[in-house]
Amino acid sequence: ALIEGLREPEESCEARLPVLSPDFAPVTEAVLNKVTADFTGRQGFNIVPNNYEGVRVEADSSHGSGWFLIRRSLHDPLMPVNIESDEKGGVSIIASALADSLDTFETLDTGALKAIIK
């Protein structure tokens, strides 16, 4: 009964991005800081405040109509990414914007994220 009125997204996916460094904590911190900087004030995107899991960013209807969450894994050298969209093709648009932000990190394997982009 609690979830009866909730609707499902049109698309959703998860990508797990391996960190290619044995000392992965500084890499994941730098990634979260860069994503925050890149999407703060960016047209069509809005950072959701007070997200304690990682960085969650909403995208308006011109930029994928959905959201992404990138976070640290607590125990593994990974950065899980979840993306949802209310429109067909929106996940690809959102994944592309995030991949552009992460391209400068040589120690982050973004292949799983890029595979989402059509």
Sequence and secondary structure as in RCSB ss.txt:
>XXXX:A:sequence
ALIEGLREPEESCEARLPVLSPDFAPVTEAVLNKVTADFTGRQGFNIVPNNYEGVRVEADSSHGSGWFLIRRSLH
DPLMPVNIESDEKGGVSIIASALADSLDTFETLDTGALKAIIK
>XXXX:A:secstr
 TTTT    SEEEEEEEEB SSSHHHHHHHHHHHHHHHHTT TTEEE SS SSEEEEEE GGGTSEEEEEE  SS
SSEEEEEEEESSTTHHHHHHHHHHHHHTT TTB  HHHHTT  
